[in-house]
Amino acid sequence: MHGEYKMPGGKLVVADLAVEGGRLAHVQISGDFFLEPDSALDAINRALTGRAVPAQTAELTHALDAALGADVVMYGISSEAIAVAVLRALEAQ
């Protein structure tokens, strides 16, 4: 499944994923945004993988915020924008 979201005033977030056993699987987030440190992208993918479907924006946003430490800086996106891209991918099924 594939979903995209352009954050207002920000960058494009792309979510590619599958659903297996009622849970998010093979989650890959990409787009034209920047993260510091680079390893934050792996943390984002791990935080989303295994989440139950259906999901809510607030639930996914909270999971992302909890997985990303205070040292992570996102340029042009937010946890909520990532969650919206994931939900758009799920709507495409």
C-alpha positions in Angstrom: 0.0 0.0 0.0 1.1 3.5 -0.7 0.1 6.8 0.8 1.4 10.4 0.5 0.9 13.6 2.4 2.4 17.0 1.8 2.5 18.8 5.1 1.1 22.4 4.8 4.2 24.6 4.6 6.4 21.6 4.8 7.6 18.6 2.8 6.2 15.4 1.2 5.9 12.3 3.3 5.5 8.9 1.6 4.4 5.7 3.4 4.8 2.3 1.8 3.5 -0.6 3.9 1.6 -3.8 4.1 -0.9 -5.2 6.6 -0.3 -8.7 7.9 -2.4 -10.3 10.6 -4.2 -7.0 11.3 -0.9 -5.1 11.9 1.3 -2.8 10.0 4.2 -4.6 8.3 7.1 -3.7 6.0 6.7 0.0 6.8 9.0 2.3 4.8 8.7 6.0 5.3 10.4 8.3 2.7 10.0 11.7 1.1 11.8 15.0 0.6 12.3 15.8 4.2 15.4 15.8 6.4 16.0 14.1 9.8 18.9 14.4 12.2 20.3 12.0 13.1 19.8 9.9 10.0 19.1 6.8 12.2 15.8 8.4 13.2 14.3 7.0 10.0 14.9 3.5 11.2 13.3 4.4 14.5 10.2 5.7 12.7 9.8 2.6 10.7 10.3 0.4 13.8 7.8 2.5 15.8 5.1 1.9 13.2 5.7 -1.7 12.4 3.4 -4.0 14.3 0.8 -1.3 15.2 -2.7 -2.6 15.1 -5.0 -1.7 12.1 -7.3 0.2 12.1 -5.2 3.0 13.5 -5.9 6.5 14.6 -3.8 9.6 13.8 -3.3 10.4 17.6 -2.3 6.8 18.3 0.4 6.8 15.6 1.6 10.3 16.4 2.0 9.3 20.1 3.9 6.1 19.1 6.3 8.1 16.9 6.8 10.8 19.5 7.6 8.1 22.1 10.1 6.4 19.8 11.9 9.5 18.8 14.1 11.1 21.5 14.5 14.7 22.2 17.7 14.8 20.1 15.8 14.0 16.9 15.1 17.0 14.7 12.6 16.7 11.8 12.8 19.4 9.0 9.7 19.9 7.1 7.6 17.1 8.6 6.1 16.1 11.9 5.0 12.9 13.6 1.4 13.8 12.7 2.3 14.2 9.0 3.9 10.8 9.1 0.7 9.3 10.7 -1.5 11.0 8.0 0.6 9.4 5.2 0.3 6.0 6.9 -3.5 6.4 7.2 -3.7 7.4 3.5 -1.8 4.2 2.6 -4.3 2.2 4.6 -7.3 3.9 2.9 -5.8 2.8 -0.4 -6.3 -0.9 0.3 
